[in-house]
């Protein structure tokens, strides 16, 4: 039999039913004082709710309500239908979970009627006087969990803390940005955790041991495994689930105008269809990849156009329009692999101490070097730059043994100038205990021109000195040939050579740099092959995705190999 709660839940997602039932609620099953609000929903959000399969992977653009609408709804369902159950929300890092995911979840739960510290609690145990039981299983780490009035809880799981899901007992799993998660960890650690406990009273529900993954479009070879999941999906079952929901909806429409003598029969039909729906979705995998951005109304066309103007076109087409990427076969950095060369590094002592500020309304952001666990505040920083009128870019690294860690990268675009970029660096690293910079520069930084009698190198040096930094100027000479740089990067990315640093990248701090490296191509020039810089001259293309960023990191690698490898430290021009 369909309950009052089932109807309430249906109308939260169905504007037509909400409008009608809101007028005649007292004549159906609903209390007279019940209020209904028509909320904007996208086609993808409707599909996710109407299918609600046991396992779902949704590859959707940014700004389509993945967290606020889809994850909030699934977690709400799991917590209310499975009292005392224990779920897991998986993220690349706790920083991203609390900074990017939690605000959306909380907003989504509020839309569903939950209130914080009444229906759910973040990072704390519910008050004892409420008598809410502990969730089933091992002791809960409340500092990284959300608890609910039903006794169900959701543990936040960070993949950058190895083994964070080990020995856990989970009854459902959700996660965002699946493309950035470790597939092996999902297939082993999480699969081991999300199983068993079939004796529990809610083990028959489709939500039990369910999986919900969302992500925007994968953009490199190492993340294409997400798109391969489409082959394992069950489109026929998905269509059947949608057909059943349509039948249920039509029966509800009949219920609204049916004579009282017919209502019982209609409700019995709805109940049978609901039973079929539950049975089918228990064994269904739903893969969804909408074509284009399906939230134009909610996201706003102006916002879409603004993003088209401000985002690199590669990022815009993949993350906003959800187009599968074209991965070049003639890459200047063919050995670059996300899984091998990118890492996550968050200082969780600092983050944990300040998470409450992120969840408050203070507008606090982790936007300086204190959040970076790979940054050594007691060691110098090495920098390489690329200079230009349209964009100036900066790559930042530190070395450890035979590793060059590219810990950050920055840029400014016209009308901001080189000085603004250096000020940006100084502000980000204002908490450094060692204000020393190894400044690597080539012949392009020492010339002057008609508009200025000071070179780029002198300008950079003067700004650092004026702001209390010591600069060790390291002139690398003329930029090495494209062939030499291509070969050096091949050795660097493969590793194992004590004449060239192995280079690795902080994934979170180098989004545009990594995008530019993935898109950089080679072409045939007059003196052999070279880096293709054609796009630098096309100002219709966002210059963050062209080779400007790659030139700055080329300079960084060349400089580190020449001056810092094996503690060479020769030829410095020290400016204090």
C-alpha positions as CSV (number, residue, x, y, z in Angstrom):
1,X,0.0,0.0,0.0
2,X,1.3,3.5,-0.8
3,X,1.6,5.6,2.3
4,X,1.1,9.3,3.0
5,X,4.9,9.7,3.0
6,X,5.1,8.2,-0.5
7,X,2.7,10.8,-1.9
8,X,4.6,13.6,-0.1
9,X,7.9,12.3,-1.6
10,X,6.4,12.1,-5.1
11,X,5.1,15.6,-5.1
12,X,8.4,17.0,-4.0
13,X,9.7,16.0,-7.4
14,X,6.5,16.4,-9.5
15,X,5.4,20.0,-10.0
16,X,2.0,19.0,-11.5
17,X,1.1,16.8,-8.6
18,X,2.3,19.4,-6.1
19,X,0.1,22.0,-7.6
20,X,-3.0,19.8,-7.7
21,X,-2.6,18.0,-4.4
22,X,-1.8,21.3,-2.7
23,X,-5.4,22.4,-3.6
24,X,-7.3,19.2,-2.7
25,X,-5.0,17.7,-0.1
26,X,-7.8,17.2,2.4
27,X,-9.7,15.1,0.0
28,X,-6.9,12.5,-0.6
29,X,-4.5,11.2,2.0
30,X,-2.7,14.4,3.0
31,X,-3.1,16.5,6.1
32,X,-4.9,19.8,5.3
33,X,-2.0,21.9,6.6
34,X,0.5,20.3,4.3
35,X,2.2,22.9,2.0
36,X,3.8,22.2,-1.3
37,X,6.4,24.1,-3.3
38,X,7.2,23.7,-6.9
39,X,11.0,23.4,-7.3
40,X,13.0,23.5,-10.5
41,X,14.3,20.1,-11.6
42,X,16.3,19.1,-14.6
43,X,15.7,16.1,-16.8
44,X,18.8,14.4,-15.3
45,X,17.6,15.0,-11.8
46,X,14.2,13.6,-12.6
47,X,15.8,10.5,-14.2
48,X,18.0,9.9,-11.2
49,X,15.0,10.0,-8.9
50,X,12.6,8.0,-11.1
51,X,15.2,5.3,-11.8
52,X,16.9,5.3,-8.4
53,X,18.8,2.2,-9.3
54,X,20.9,0.2,-6.9
55,X,24.0,1.3,-8.8
56,X,24.3,4.6,-10.7
57,X,27.1,6.4,-12.4
58,X,26.2,9.9,-13.6
59,X,28.6,11.8,-15.9
60,X,27.1,15.3,-15.7
61,X,28.4,18.8,-16.3
62,X,29.1,21.3,-13.6
63,X,26.2,23.2,-12.2
64,X,23.6,20.5,-12.7
65,X,22.8,19.9,-9.1
66,X,24.8,16.7,-8.6
67,X,25.3,17.3,-4.9
68,X,22.4,19.5,-3.9
69,X,19.7,17.5,-5.7
70,X,20.9,14.0,-6.5
71,X,23.3,13.1,-3.7
72,X,21.1,14.9,-1.1
73,X,18.1,13.0,-2.3
74,X,19.9,9.6,-2.3
75,X,21.4,10.1,1.2
76,X,18.0,11.3,2.5
77,X,16.3,8.2,1.1
78,X,19.0,5.9,2.6
79,X,18.9,7.5,6.0
80,X,15.1,7.5,6.3
81,X,14.4,4.1,4.8
82,X,17.3,2.3,6.6
83,X,17.3,3.5,10.3
84,X,20.6,2.8,11.9
85,X,22.4,2.1,8.6
86,X,25.9,3.3,8.0
87,X,26.8,4.9,4.6
88,X,29.9,6.3,3.2
89,X,30.5,9.5,1.1
90,X,33.8,9.2,-0.8
91,X,35.9,12.1,-1.9
92,X,39.4,12.8,-3.2
93,X,40.1,14.6,0.1
94,X,38.4,15.7,3.3
95,X,39.2,19.3,2.1
96,X,37.1,18.8,-1.0
97,X,34.4,17.0,0.9
98,X,33.9,19.7,3.4
99,X,34.6,22.7,1.1
100,X,32.7,21.5,-2.0
101,X,30.3,18.8,-1.0
102,X,28.9,19.5,2.4
103,X,27.4,22.9,1.7
104,X,25.4,21.4,-1.3
105,X,24.3,18.4,0.8
106,X,23.1,20.6,3.6
107,X,21.2,22.9,1.2
108,X,19.6,19.8,-0.5
109,X,18.5,18.4,2.9
110,X,16.9,21.7,3.9
111,X,14.9,21.6,0.6
112,X,13.7,18.1,1.7
113,X,12.6,19.4,5.1
114,X,15.6,18.5,7.3
115,X,17.0,21.0,9.7
116,X,20.6,21.0,11.0
117,X,20.9,20.0,14.7
118,X,17.3,18.8,14.6
119,X,17.3,16.1,11.9
120,X,21.0,15.8,11.2
121,X,24.3,16.7,12.9
122,X,27.7,17.4,11.3
123,X,30.9,16.3,13.0
124,X,29.1,15.7,16.3
125,X,27.1,13.2,18.2
126,X,23.4,13.9,18.6
127,X,22.3,15.1,22.0
128,X,21.9,12.2,24.4
129,X,18.5,13.3,25.6
130,X,17.1,12.5,22.2
131,X,17.8,8.8,22.7
132,X,19.0,8.3,19.1
133,X,20.7,4.9,18.9
134,X,24.2,4.4,17.5
135,X,24.4,3.3,13.9
136,X,24.9,-0.4,13.3
137,X,28.5,-1.6,13.3
138,X,31.8,-0.5,14.7
139,X,32.4,2.7,16.7
140,X,31.7,5.8,14.6
141,X,34.3,8.5,14.1
142,X,32.0,11.5,14.7
143,X,34.7,14.0,13.6
144,X,34.3,12.9,10.0
145,X,30.6,11.8,10.0
146,X,27.1,13.0,9.6
147,X,24.5,11.5,11.9
148,X,20.7,11.6,11.5
149,X,17.6,11.4,13.7
150,X,16.9,7.9,12.4
151,X,20.1,6.6,13.8
152,X,21.6,6.3,10.3
153,X,25.0,7.9,9.7
154,X,27.2,8.8,6.8
155,X,31.0,8.5,7.2
156,X,33.1,10.8,5.1
157,X,35.8,8.8,3.4
158,X,38.9,10.5,2.0
159,X,41.0,8.6,-0.6
160,X,44.1,10.7,0.2
161,X,44.2,9.1,3.6
162,X,45.1,5.5,2.7
163,X,43.0,2.8,4.2
164,X,40.4,5.3,5.5
165,X,37.6,2.7,4.6
166,X,39.5,-0.3,6.0
167,X,37.5,-2.4,8.5
168,X,34.4,-0.3,7.9
169,X,31.0,-1.8,7.6
170,X,28.9,0.2,5.0
171,X,25.4,-0.2,3.8
172,X,25.5,2.3,0.9
173,X,28.2,4.3,-0.8
174,X,28.1,7.7,-2.6
175,X,30.9,9.7,-4.1
176,X,31.5,12.8,-6.3
177,X,34.3,13.4,-8.9
178,X,34.6,9.7,-9.6
179,X,37.1,10.4,-12.3
180,X,39.6,11.6,-9.7
181,X,39.1,8.6,-7.4
182,X,41.3,5.5,-7.3
183,X,39.6,2.7,-9.2
184,X,41.6,0.0,-7.4
185,X,40.5,1.4,-4.0
186,X,36.9,1.4,-5.2
187,X,37.1,-2.2,-6.5
188,X,38.8,-3.6,-3.4
189,X,38.6,-1.5,-0.3
190,X,35.1,-0.1,-0.8
191,X,33.6,-3.3,-2.3
192,X,34.8,-5.2,0.7
193,X,33.2,-2.6,3.0
194,X,29.8,-2.3,1.2
195,X,28.6,-5.9,1.6
196,X,27.3,-8.3,4.2
197,X,24.8,-7.7,7.1
198,X,22.0,-9.4,5.1
199,X,20.2,-10.2,8.3
200,X,19.2,-6.6,8.8
201,X,15.5,-5.7,8.5
202,X,16.1,-3.4,5.6
203,X,18.4,-5.7,3.6
204,X,15.7,-6.3,1.0
205,X,15.5,-2.6,0.0
206,X,17.1,-1.4,-3.3
207,X,19.0,1.2,-1.3
208,X,20.8,-1.5,0.7
209,X,24.4,-1.8,-0.5
210,X,23.7,0.7,-3.2
211,X,26.2,2.9,-5.1
212,X,25.9,6.4,-6.4
213,X,28.7,8.0,-8.3
214,X,28.8,11.4,-10.0
215,X,31.5,13.2,-11.9
216,X,32.0,15.7,-14.7
217,X,33.6,14.5,-17.9
218,X,36.9,12.6,-17.7
219,X,39.6,14.3,-19.6
220,X,42.6,12.1,-19.8
221,X,43.5,8.5,-20.6
222,X,43.8,7.4,-17.0
223,X,40.2,8.4,-16.3
224,X,38.5,6.9,-19.3
225,X,37.6,3.8,-17.2
226,X,34.6,5.8,-16.0
227,X,33.2,6.1,-19.5
228,X,33.8,2.4,-20.0
229,X,31.2,1.7,-17.3
230,X,28.5,2.5,-19.9
231,X,29.1,-1.0,-21.3
232,X,27.9,-2.6,-18.1
233,X,24.7,-0.6,-17.8
234,X,21.1,-2.0,-18.1
235,X,19.3,0.4,-20.5
236,X,16.3,-1.9,-20.9
237,X,15.7,-2.1,-17.2
238,X,16.2,1.6,-16.9
239,X,13.5,2.2,-19.5
240,X,11.2,-0.3,-17.7
241,X,11.7,1.6,-14.5
242,X,10.8,4.9,-16.2
243,X,7.7,3.3,-17.8
244,X,6.6,2.0,-14.4
245,X,7.0,5.5,-12.9
246,X,4.9,6.9,-15.7
247,X,2.2,4.4,-15.0
248,X,2.3,5.3,-11.3
249,X,2.1,9.0,-12.1
250,X,-0.9,8.4,-14.4
251,X,-2.6,6.4,-11.6
252,X,-2.0,9.3,-9.2
253,X,-3.7,11.6,-11.6
254,X,-6.7,9.3,-11.7
255,X,-6.7,9.1,-8.0
256,X,-7.2,12.9,-7.7
257,X,-10.5,12.8,-9.5
258,X,-11.7,9.2,-8.7
259,X,-14.8,8.5,-6.7
260,X,-14.1,7.4,-3.2
261,X,-15.3,3.8,-4.0
262,X,-12.5,3.5,-6.7
263,X,-9.6,4.9,-4.7
264,X,-8.7,1.7,-2.9
265,X,-8.4,-0.2,-6.1
266,X,-6.2,2.5,-7.6
267,X,-4.0,2.6,-4.6
268,X,-3.6,-1.2,-4.7
269,X,-2.4,-0.9,-8.4
270,X,0.1,1.8,-7.4
271,X,1.3,-0.5,-4.6
272,X,1.9,-3.4,-7.0
273,X,3.7,-1.2,-9.4
274,X,5.9,0.2,-6.6
275,X,6.7,-3.4,-5.6
276,X,7.8,-4.2,-9.2
277,X,9.8,-0.9,-9.3
278,X,11.7,-1.8,-6.1
279,X,12.4,-5.4,-7.4
280,X,13.8,-4.2,-10.7
281,X,16.0,-1.4,-9.4
282,X,17.6,-3.8,-6.9
283,X,19.5,-5.3,-9.7
284,X,19.9,-2.4,-12.1
285,X,22.9,-0.3,-13.1
286,X,22.0,3.1,-14.5
287,X,24.7,4.9,-16.5
288,X,23.7,8.5,-17.5
289,X,25.7,10.9,-19.7
290,X,23.5,13.7,-20.9
291,X,24.4,15.5,-24.1
292,X,25.1,19.1,-23.4
293,X,24.2,21.2,-20.3
294,X,20.6,20.2,-19.2
295,X,20.2,22.9,-16.5
296,X,20.1,26.0,-18.7
297,X,17.0,27.3,-16.8
298,X,18.5,26.8,-13.3
299,X,22.1,27.6,-14.1
300,X,21.4,30.6,-16.3
301,X,22.3,31.2,-19.9
302,X,24.3,34.3,-18.8
303,X,26.4,32.1,-16.4
304,X,27.0,29.6,-19.3
305,X,28.2,32.5,-21.5
306,X,30.4,33.9,-18.7
307,X,32.0,30.5,-18.3
308,X,32.5,30.2,-22.0
309,X,34.4,33.5,-21.9
310,X,36.4,32.7,-18.7
311,X,37.1,29.0,-18.9
312,X,39.6,27.3,-21.2
313,X,37.6,25.9,-24.1
314,X,38.8,22.4,-23.4
315,X,37.5,22.7,-19.8
316,X,34.3,24.4,-21.1
317,X,33.4,21.7,-23.6
318,X,34.1,18.9,-21.3
319,X,33.0,20.2,-17.8
320,X,30.2,22.4,-18.9
321,X,28.9,21.0,-22.2
322,X,29.7,17.4,-21.2
323,X,31.5,16.6,-24.5
324,X,33.9,13.7,-24.6
325,X,37.4,15.0,-25.0
326,X,39.6,14.6,-28.1
327,X,43.0,13.4,-26.7
328,X,45.8,14.4,-29.0
329,X,48.0,11.7,-30.5
330,X,50.9,14.1,-31.1
331,X,51.4,15.3,-27.5
332,X,54.5,17.2,-26.5
333,X,54.2,15.4,-23.1
334,X,53.0,11.9,-24.1
335,X,54.2,10.3,-20.9
336,X,52.2,12.5,-18.6
337,X,49.7,10.3,-16.7
338,X,47.4,11.4,-14.0
339,X,47.7,8.2,-12.0
340,X,51.5,8.2,-12.1
341,X,52.3,11.9,-11.9
342,X,49.5,13.6,-10.0
343,X,49.0,13.5,-6.2
344,X,46.8,15.1,-3.6
345,X,48.3,16.9,-0.6
346,X,46.2,18.5,2.1
347,X,47.4,19.5,5.5
348,X,44.6,17.9,7.5
349,X,45.7,19.3,10.9
350,X,45.2,22.8,9.5
351,X,42.0,21.8,7.6
352,X,40.4,19.9,10.5
353,X,41.0,22.9,12.8
354,X,39.2,25.2,10.4
355,X,36.5,23.1,8.9
356,X,33.8,24.7,11.0
357,X,34.7,28.1,9.4
358,X,34.0,26.6,6.0
359,X,30.6,25.4,7.0
360,X,29.7,28.7,8.6
361,X,28.6,31.8,6.8
362,X,32.0,33.6,7.2
363,X,33.1,32.9,3.6
364,X,36.3,31.3,4.8
365,X,38.3,29.6,2.1
366,X,41.5,27.5,2.2
367,X,43.4,29.8,-0.2
368,X,47.0,30.0,1.1
369,X,50.0,27.7,1.5
370,X,48.9,26.5,5.0
371,X,46.5,24.0,3.4
372,X,49.3,22.4,1.3
373,X,50.9,19.3,2.9
374,X,53.5,19.0,0.1
375,X,54.8,22.5,0.8
376,X,57.9,22.7,3.1
377,X,57.7,26.2,4.6
378,X,61.3,25.9,5.8
379,X,62.7,25.3,2.3
380,X,63.2,27.7,-0.7
381,X,60.7,27.8,-3.6
382,X,61.8,27.4,-7.2
383,X,59.9,29.3,-9.9
384,X,59.8,29.4,-13.7
385,X,57.8,32.0,-15.6
386,X,56.4,32.8,-19.0
387,X,55.9,36.4,-19.9
388,X,53.4,38.1,-22.2
389,X,51.0,40.9,-22.8
390,X,47.9,38.6,-22.8
391,X,48.8,36.3,-20.0
392,X,51.7,35.7,-17.5
393,X,52.2,32.3,-16.0
394,X,54.2,31.0,-13.1
395,X,55.1,27.4,-12.1
396,X,56.3,26.7,-8.5
397,X,58.3,23.8,-7.3
398,X,60.3,22.3,-4.5
399,X,62.8,19.4,-4.8
400,X,63.2,16.4,-2.5
401,X,65.9,13.9,-3.3
402,X,65.4,13.1,-7.0
403,X,61.8,14.4,-7.2
404,X,60.7,17.8,-8.4
405,X,57.3,18.5,-6.9
406,X,55.3,21.1,-8.9
407,X,53.3,22.2,-5.9
408,X,51.5,25.2,-7.5
409,X,51.0,27.3,-10.6
410,X,49.4,30.7,-11.0
411,X,48.5,33.2,-13.7
412,X,47.2,36.7,-14.4
413,X,45.5,37.8,-17.6
414,X,45.4,41.2,-19.2
415,X,44.8,43.9,-17.9
416,X,46.8,42.5,-14.9
417,X,50.5,42.5,-15.5
418,X,53.6,40.6,-14.3
419,X,53.8,42.5,-11.1
420,X,50.3,41.4,-10.1
421,X,51.4,37.8,-10.6
422,X,54.4,38.2,-8.3
423,X,52.1,39.9,-5.7
424,X,49.8,36.9,-6.0
425,X,52.6,34.6,-5.2
426,X,53.8,36.7,-2.3
427,X,50.3,36.7,-0.8
428,X,49.8,33.0,-1.1
429,X,53.1,32.2,0.5
430,X,53.0,34.9,3.1
431,X,53.2,32.3,5.9
432,X,56.5,30.9,4.6
433,X,59.3,30.5,7.2
434,X,61.9,30.6,4.4
435,X,61.5,33.6,2.1
436,X,64.0,32.5,-0.5
437,X,63.2,32.0,-4.2
438,X,65.3,30.3,-6.8
439,X,64.3,32.3,-9.9
440,X,65.0,30.5,-13.1
441,X,64.9,32.6,-16.2
442,X,66.1,32.4,-19.8
443,X,67.1,35.0,-22.5
444,X,63.4,36.2,-22.9
445,X,63.5,37.7,-19.4
446,X,66.6,39.9,-19.8
447,X,65.7,42.1,-22.8
448,X,64.2,45.6,-22.5
449,X,61.8,47.2,-24.9
450,X,60.5,50.6,-26.0
451,X,57.8,50.7,-23.4
452,X,60.1,49.8,-20.4
453,X,63.7,50.2,-19.6
454,X,63.6,47.4,-17.0
455,X,63.7,43.7,-17.9
456,X,61.3,41.1,-16.7
457,X,64.0,39.5,-14.6
458,X,64.8,42.8,-12.9
459,X,61.1,43.6,-12.3
460,X,60.5,40.2,-10.7
461,X,63.6,40.6,-8.5
462,X,62.8,44.1,-7.4
463,X,59.3,43.2,-6.3
464,X,60.5,40.2,-4.3
465,X,63.2,42.2,-2.6
466,X,60.9,45.1,-1.7
467,X,58.6,42.6,0.0
468,X,61.2,40.9,2.1
469,X,62.2,37.9,-0.1
470,X,65.7,36.9,-1.1
471,X,66.1,36.0,-4.8
472,X,68.7,33.6,-6.1
473,X,68.7,34.4,-9.8
474,X,69.5,31.4,-12.0
475,X,70.1,32.2,-15.6
476,X,69.6,29.1,-17.7
477,X,70.7,30.8,-21.0
478,X,68.8,30.3,-24.2
479,X,65.8,28.1,-23.9
480,X,66.9,24.5,-24.8
481,X,65.6,23.2,-28.2
482,X,62.2,21.7,-28.4
483,X,63.8,18.3,-29.1
484,X,65.9,18.6,-26.0
485,X,63.0,19.6,-23.8
486,X,60.8,16.8,-25.3
487,X,63.4,14.2,-24.5
488,X,64.1,15.6,-21.0
489,X,60.4,15.5,-20.2
490,X,60.2,11.9,-21.4
491,X,63.0,11.0,-19.0
492,X,61.6,13.1,-16.2
493,X,58.1,11.6,-16.4
494,X,59.4,8.0,-16.7
495,X,61.8,8.5,-13.8
496,X,64.8,6.4,-12.8
497,X,67.5,8.7,-14.2
498,X,69.8,10.5,-11.7
499,X,70.6,13.2,-14.2
500,X,67.1,14.6,-14.4
501,X,64.5,15.2,-11.7
502,X,61.4,13.0,-11.7
503,X,58.5,15.5,-11.9
504,X,55.2,15.1,-10.1
505,X,52.3,17.5,-9.7
506,X,49.9,18.6,-7.0
507,X,46.6,17.9,-8.8
508,X,44.5,20.4,-6.9
509,X,46.8,23.4,-7.4
510,X,47.7,22.8,-11.1
511,X,44.4,22.5,-13.0
512,X,45.3,24.8,-15.8
513,X,48.9,23.8,-16.0
514,X,48.0,20.1,-16.4
515,X,45.3,21.0,-18.9
516,X,47.8,22.9,-21.0
517,X,50.3,20.1,-20.8
518,X,47.7,17.5,-22.0
519,X,46.7,19.7,-24.9
520,X,50.3,20.7,-26.0
521,X,51.2,19.3,-29.4
522,X,54.2,18.9,-31.6
523,X,54.5,20.1,-35.2
524,X,57.1,19.9,-37.9
525,X,59.2,23.0,-38.1
526,X,62.0,24.3,-40.3
527,X,64.6,22.7,-38.0
528,X,62.7,19.6,-37.0
529,X,59.8,19.1,-34.7
530,X,58.8,21.8,-32.2
531,X,56.1,22.7,-29.8
532,X,53.1,23.9,-31.6
533,X,52.4,27.5,-30.5
534,X,49.9,28.4,-33.1
535,X,47.1,28.8,-30.6
536,X,49.1,31.5,-28.7
537,X,48.4,33.8,-31.6
538,X,44.6,33.1,-31.7
539,X,43.2,35.4,-29.1
540,X,39.8,33.8,-29.5
541,X,41.2,30.8,-27.6
542,X,41.6,31.1,-23.8
543,X,45.3,31.4,-23.4
544,X,45.3,29.4,-20.2
545,X,45.0,26.2,-22.3
546,X,47.7,27.1,-24.7
547,X,51.5,26.6,-24.3
548,X,52.2,29.6,-22.0
549,X,51.8,27.5,-18.9
550,X,53.9,24.7,-20.4
551,X,56.8,27.1,-21.1
552,X,56.9,28.2,-17.5
553,X,57.1,24.6,-16.3
554,X,59.7,23.8,-18.9
555,X,61.8,26.6,-17.5
556,X,61.3,25.3,-14.0
557,X,62.4,21.8,-14.9
558,X,65.5,23.0,-16.9
559,X,66.5,25.3,-14.0
560,X,66.1,22.6,-11.3
561,X,68.1,20.1,-13.3
562,X,70.9,22.7,-14.0
563,X,71.2,24.3,-10.6
564,X,69.6,22.1,-7.9
565,X,70.1,18.4,-8.9
566,X,72.6,16.7,-6.6
567,X,72.9,20.0,-4.8
568,X,74.8,21.6,-7.6
569,X,73.7,25.2,-6.6
570,X,76.2,26.8,-9.0
571,X,76.1,30.1,-10.8
572,X,73.6,31.9,-8.6
573,X,73.3,35.7,-8.8
574,X,72.0,36.4,-5.3
575,X,69.7,39.4,-4.9
576,X,68.9,40.4,-1.3
